[in-house]
Amino acid sequence: MTDLNLTAGVARIDITPPMGFRLQGIMRRIEPSTGVETPLLATALVLADERTKIVLVDCDLLGFDLPLAEEIRERIADRVGTSPSRVAVGCTHTHNGPCTVRGILGGVHQVAGAADEINALDAYIQDLVGRLARLAAEADGGRRPARAAAGSGHAEVAVNREECAPEDGLIVVGRNPGGTTDHSVDVLRIDDLEGNPIAVLTSYAAHPVCMGFETRRLSQDFPGVVRRIVEQATGATCLYLTGAAGNQACHAFLQSDWGEKERTGGIVGAAALQAFYGIETRPHDEIRDRGRSFARLALYRKEFKGGPTHRILRAASRQVSLPLQPLPSLEEAEVQLAEAGRIVRKLMERGAGPAEVCPAQMEEQWAKGIVDKVRAGVRETSLSFEIVAYRLDDFVLVAQPGEPFVEIGLGVKKRSKAKHTMFGGFCNGVLAYMPTAETVAQGGMAVEAAVRTYGIPAPPVAETVDILVAEYGELLNEVGL
């Protein structure tokens, strides 16, 4: 059998939008952006051999709506000569970027968007689609012989954010120190054949929302700090994927102090660096010699040797249907809609500002959608989306749209037979939270407010984590893991 040859190429562009675009991700902040704290970037990595070509993209954006993500993947696949299922478009999920998720999450296409604002955003998005395709082509054109290996660091900045408030027992977005977390900083190092770094892919399971309500400047948030630290130390180009972070915050969460993102990113970046420098991509034997000196010595050294760049580069995808809870009766849905409309009218009558009116209008839009579905005879609904797996020898990256809870990422890592498993959430589109049975039972933002902001008809079922981990198990089998 002829040896396959791994090649890798990487490229980056600035995707900072024009000044004044609304920032997406925090419902009560609808004012235009006022400046640029750090430019927004997009980075593409292409890994290929004679049989398989995989494209990974990292964007400093909240995310893309599913149709837009599909369009981008198709354009990239067509440009570089692969299939859309072998293209993963990840977004760091910074809440200090433009409204690239259209129609939900309070963007300009959903509420309070003036015609000129919508037109400007549409032009930016259409241009971005083409630029991302050209970026991938640039990375593809720059491919060179490469080897890769993986490792993992540890950073204790993530905290479970499903807090039970002591004052009233309600579930709030806060800190739950006893809750489940994943503190691993997963790293894939890609070098040329001499061991010189080309690229680093890293992932961490925490919401990149150090900066909060009062910040109106475009920003990479803490993932940008991670990339900067890794790149300054290694000379490699760093891509960052946000992991299974649906119920994960950082200790510094929704702050006004820009120094908090530096501290958070510094801790994660340092862990990524420690993992990076523990990885050797070149094949070698460990040689022991007895040395001569005034003392008796046993000397150990690496003896590098030739060999194939890799054994396996394989990709697989799988379509998943995730059931949602049953819809209410028509009477319940109509009561819900009437109450939402009453709240909007009351706010308008007293001259409330957009920060109050817009969320109420979103609630009314959502309630009307439920009434329309129930009147049409719909009682059961589901979310349909694609999950992907990319294997490179004993490393595998699995990824999906939406905001999976950390228990999904940990469940997949436990089930995987790979030595190193990296999980990417927020990839290939924005969808919904994927919560645990406990969260479904106790309520909270992920199964109450988020159902409305994401525009899904009902919360996910209690079996969500089990369903997804089982689906990933089948997907891993397809790549031999």
Secondary structure in CASP SS format (residue, H / E / C, confidence):
PFRMAT SS
TARGET T0000
AUTHOR 0000-0000-0000
METHOD secondary structure of the structure
MODEL  1
M C 1.00
T C 1.00
D C 1.00
L C 1.00
N C 1.00
L C 1.00
T E 1.00
A E 1.00
G E 1.00
V E 1.00
A E 1.00
R E 1.00
I E 1.00
D E 1.00
I C 1.00
T C 1.00
P C 1.00
P C 1.00
M C 1.00
G C 1.00
F C 1.00
R E 1.00
L E 1.00
Q C 1.00
G C 1.00
I C 1.00
M C 1.00
R C 1.00
R C 1.00
I C 1.00
E C 1.00
P E 1.00
S C 1.00
T C 1.00
G E 1.00
V E 1.00
E C 1.00
T C 1.00
P C 1.00
L C 1.00
L E 1.00
A E 1.00
T E 1.00
A E 1.00
L E 1.00
V E 1.00
L E 1.00
A E 1.00
D C 1.00
E C 1.00
R C 1.00
T C 1.00
K E 1.00
I E 1.00
V E 1.00
L E 1.00
V E 1.00
D E 1.00
C E 1.00
D C 1.00
L C 1.00
L C 1.00
G C 1.00
F C 1.00
D E 1.00
L H 1.00
P H 1.00
L H 1.00
A H 1.00
E H 1.00
E H 1.00
I H 1.00
R H 1.00
E H 1.00
R H 1.00
I H 1.00
A H 1.00
D H 1.00
R H 1.00
V H 1.00
G C 1.00
T C 1.00
S C 1.00
P H 1.00
S H 1.00
R H 1.00
V E 1.00
A E 1.00
V E 1.00
G E 1.00
C E 1.00
T C 1.00
H C 1.00
T C 1.00
H C 1.00
N C 1.00
G C 1.00
P E 1.00
C C 1.00
T C 1.00
V C 1.00
R C 1.00
G C 1.00
I C 1.00
L C 1.00
G C 1.00
G C 1.00
V C 1.00
H C 1.00
Q C 1.00
V C 1.00
A C 1.00
G C 1.00
A C 1.00
A H 1.00
D H 1.00
E H 1.00
I H 1.00
N H 1.00
A H 1.00
L H 1.00
D H 1.00
A H 1.00
Y H 1.00
I H 1.00
Q H 1.00
D H 1.00
L H 1.00
V H 1.00
G H 1.00
R H 1.00
L H 1.00
A H 1.00
R H 1.00
L H 1.00
A H 1.00
A H 1.00
E H 1.00
A H 1.00
D H 1.00
G H 1.00
G C 1.00
R C 1.00
R E 1.00
P E 1.00
A C 1.00
R E 1.00
A E 1.00
A E 1.00
A E 1.00
G E 1.00
S E 1.00
G E 1.00
H E 1.00
A C 1.00
E C 1.00
V C 1.00
A E 1.00
V E 1.00
N E 1.00
R E 1.00
E E 1.00
E E 1.00
C E 1.00
A C 1.00
P C 1.00
E C 1.00
D C 1.00
G C 1.00
L C 1.00
I E 1.00
V E 1.00
V E 1.00
G E 1.00
R E 1.00
N E 1.00
P C 1.00
G C 1.00
G C 1.00
T C 1.00
T C 1.00
D C 1.00
H C 1.00
S E 1.00
V E 1.00
D E 1.00
V E 1.00
L E 1.00
R E 1.00
I E 1.00
D E 1.00
D C 1.00
L C 1.00
E C 1.00
G C 1.00
N C 1.00
P E 1.00
I E 1.00
A E 1.00
V E 1.00
L E 1.00
T E 1.00
S E 1.00
Y E 1.00
A C 1.00
A C 1.00
H C 1.00
P C 1.00
V C 1.00
C C 1.00
M E 1.00
G C 1.00
F C 1.00
E C 1.00
T C 1.00
R C 1.00
R E 1.00
L E 1.00
S C 1.00
Q C 1.00
D H 1.00
F H 1.00
P H 1.00
G H 1.00
V H 1.00
V H 1.00
R H 1.00
R H 1.00
I H 1.00
V H 1.00
E H 1.00
Q H 1.00
A H 1.00
T H 1.00
G C 1.00
A C 1.00
T E 1.00
C E 1.00
L E 1.00
Y E 1.00
L E 1.00
T E 1.00
G C 1.00
A C 1.00
A C 1.00
G C 1.00
N C 1.00
Q E 1.00
A E 1.00
C E 1.00
H C 1.00
A C 1.00
F C 1.00
L C 1.00
Q E 1.00
S C 1.00
D C 1.00
W C 1.00
G H 1.00
E H 1.00
K H 1.00
E H 1.00
R H 1.00
T H 1.00
G H 1.00
G H 1.00
I H 1.00
V H 1.00
G H 1.00
A H 1.00
A H 1.00
A H 1.00
L H 1.00
Q H 1.00
A H 1.00
F H 1.00
Y H 1.00
G C 1.00
I C 1.00
E C 1.00
T C 1.00
R C 1.00
P C 1.00
H E 1.00
D E 1.00
E E 1.00
I E 1.00
R E 1.00
D E 1.00
R E 1.00
G E 1.00
R C 1.00
S C 1.00
F C 1.00
A C 1.00
R C 1.00
L E 1.00
A E 1.00
L E 1.00
Y E 1.00
R E 1.00
K E 1.00
E E 1.00
F E 1.00
K C 1.00
G C 1.00
G C 1.00
P C 1.00
T C 1.00
H C 1.00
R C 1.00
I C 1.00
L E 1.00
R E 1.00
A E 1.00
A E 1.00
S E 1.00
R E 1.00
Q E 1.00
V E 1.00
S E 1.00
L E 1.00
P E 1.00
L E 1.00
Q C 1.00
P C 1.00
L C 1.00
P C 1.00
S C 1.00
L H 1.00
E H 1.00
E H 1.00
A H 1.00
E H 1.00
V H 1.00
Q H 1.00
L H 1.00
A H 1.00
E H 1.00
A H 1.00
G H 1.00
R H 1.00
I H 1.00
V H 1.00
R H 1.00
K H 1.00
L H 1.00
M H 1.00
E H 1.00
R C 1.00
G C 1.00
A C 1.00
G C 1.00
P H 1.00
A H 1.00
E H 1.00
V H 1.00
C H 1.00
P H 1.00
A H 1.00
Q H 1.00
M H 1.00
E H 1.00
E H 1.00
Q H 1.00
W H 1.00
A H 1.00
K H 1.00
G H 1.00
I H 1.00
V H 1.00
D H 1.00
K H 1.00
V H 1.00
R H 1.00
A C 1.00
G C 1.00
V C 1.00
R C 1.00
E C 1.00
T C 1.00
S E 1.00
L E 1.00
S E 1.00
F E 1.00
E E 1.00
I E 1.00
V E 1.00
A E 1.00
Y E 1.00
R E 1.00
L E 1.00
D C 1.00
D C 1.00
F E 1.00
V E 1.00
L E 1.00
V E 1.00
A E 1.00
Q C 1.00
P C 1.00
G C 1.00
E E 1.00
P E 1.00
F C 1.00
V H 1.00
E H 1.00
I H 1.00
G H 1.00
L H 1.00
G H 1.00
V H 1.00
K H 1.00
K H 1.00
R H 1.00
S C 1.00
K C 1.00
A C 1.00
K C 1.00
H E 1.00
T E 1.00
M E 1.00
F E 1.00
G E 1.00
G C 1.00
F C 1.00
C E 1.00
N C 1.00
G C 1.00
V E 1.00
L C 1.00
A C 1.00
Y E 1.00
M E 1.00
P C 1.00
T C 1.00
A H 1.00
E H 1.00
T H 1.00
V H 1.00
A H 1.00
Q H 1.00
G C 1.00
G C 1.00
M H 1.00
A H 1.00
V H 1.00
E C 1.00
A H 1.00
A H 1.00
V H 1.00
R H 1.00
T H 1.00
Y C 1.00
G C 1.00
I C 1.00
P C 1.00
A C 1.00
P C 1.00
P E 1.00
V C 1.00
A C 1.00
E C 1.00
T H 1.00
V H 1.00
D H 1.00
I H 1.00
L H 1.00
V H 1.00
A H 1.00
E H 1.00
Y H 1.00
G H 1.00
E H 1.00
L H 1.00
L H 1.00
N H 1.00
E H 1.00
V C 1.00
G C 1.00
L C 1.00
END
